[in-house]
Amino acid sequence: MKKIVVCIVILAAVAVSGFSQTPPDLNEYKKGITDFADDLARVLPMNSTIGLNWNDAYIGQLFDVPPHFGVGLTGGFTTVPYDSVKSLVEAMGSNADSLPSFIQSYGIPIPAAAIDARIGGFALPIPFDIGFKLGYFKMDGDDLKINYILTGFDFRYCVLEQEFFIPKVSVGAGFNYMKTKITVGNALGDDIEINTTGYIPGITSLELSSPDLYMDLTTKVLDFKAQASWKALIFEPSVGFGMSYGITSVSAGAESTLTKNGGTALALSDKQALSFLGFDVDDTSIGHTRKTSAFAYRIFGGMGFNMVVVRLDLGAMYGLNTGSWGATVNFRFQL
């Protein structure tokens, strides 16, 4: 997962590295983060659906014989499309052609992983199942720090049981929460400078020496989906459609020692003025937080391999209104 997460921060590192060549002003600095956050608001909800996206559209009832339940591990990723990446890089005054070729071709991968479990319905006289997932990852290296958490649950109602060539069909709803904090040491070069002429009286520039890059991403997602699967021997293909509504917060910026006009410490009034202009600022960092919401639509499907009580699922998904795509793999024990 470390290698995948590094890919995420390459984007911002390359984008902001343009600061030392053509320093942006405060509005350009904020706009780059804001536009990228708006794109992430449509992409992150799909990423949060990783886990519980099993190929089996409905697992059966808990109190059947045998009882129906399962527990496993899901890993995967979704991408931020290159067009969104390109917009951020150019807004920061850098050249998008400097990005690695695989990013230009496929976008930035955002990883996710979770332990997920599902139990068949009980108590109610209707065919349903419910699922729960939890993912956690932490890295505390010298130049890369990551804190990641993913949690969620869903409820699926079986509309149609499989009969011969008629597939099993379910509809469902759920909630997902994902939070990721990434800090990359010395990602932005030796120094960066932001032009502040005309924004705050007495300040012409802000400087940070050898700053770290931080990104703090949070999304809360309501998810609705419909899925069909058809079991034949050990194989179980599936296809589905999902609609998500995500409420997302993205904070990003540079972090080290923040000074003004070539090395002078900021006064309290300077920080208050920057805060009034919409910046997150203290003695060590300057960034911006964007809170937004958006709908995301996806199609998904895959192939399951059922081997008695062990199952392996391979899945893929595509964002209809984002152009992002993703892939998952799940390995589980299931009755």
C-alpha positions, 0 to 999 in steps of 0.5 A: 500500500505504501507504493500506491499512496506515494503515487497520490502525493506525487501529484501535489508534490509536482504541482507545488514544486512549480512555486519556486519557479513561478510563485502563485498568489494567494488566490491561485494557491486556494483555487488549486486546492478548491478545484481539486477538492470538488473533483475529489468529492465525486471520486472519494464516494466510489472509493469508500464503497470498497469492502462489502462489494461481494459478487454474491448479490444475496447470501441467504438467511442466518437461520437456514440450514446451514446458516448463511454468513461470511467474513473476509478481506477486501483490497482495491483502489479507485482513480482520480482521472488525469483531467482533474490532476492536470487542472490542479498542476496547471493552476499551481503554475507547473507543467502537467507534462512533467507528471509520470506517464502512467498518471497521464494514462490512468490517473492517480490511484487511491487505495482502500482495504477493509475487513468485511463481514455479512450475515443473513437476515433474521427476525424479519419475515423478508429475505435480506442480509446486512454487512459491516466493514472496518479498515485501518492503516497507519504508517509513521516513516521518516518522510511518509506518514499515513493515517487511514480509516474506513468503516461502513455498513449496508442492508440488502433486500433480495428482490428475486431469487435465482431460478435456472437462468434467472439471476438473483437480484438485490437492492440495498442501501448503506453508509460509509465513512473514510478519513485519510491523513497523509504527510510527506516530508520535504515533498515541495523542494527547498523553499516555496514562496507565495506572492501576497502583494495586494492582499494584506497590507505590509505583506508581499510574500509568505515563505516556507523552508523545506516544507512538508506536504499534508493532505487531510481527506474525509468523506461521509457517504450514503450509498444505494445500489442494485445488483444481480448475480448468477451462480453456475458450478464454481462461478458467479458473475455479477453486475450492478449499478450504484448511486452515492451522495458524499459530503467531503472535506479536503484540507491541503497545504504546506507545513514547516516554519511560516514567515513573511517578507523574507524571514519575519515571523507572522504577527497575530494580526497577520494570521487573523487576516489570512484566516479571514481570507479562508486559509488554515494558518498557524506558525508552521503551515498554510493551507485551505479546507474545502467542504463540498458535496456531490452525487456519484454514479457507478457501474460495477461487476465481477466474477466470483469463484466459489470453492465450498466454504472459501470464496474469491471475488474479482471486481471492477467499477467505473464512475459514470460521471467522473471517468474514474475506475477501480478494481477490487479483490476479496477473499473470504470464508462463507457459508 
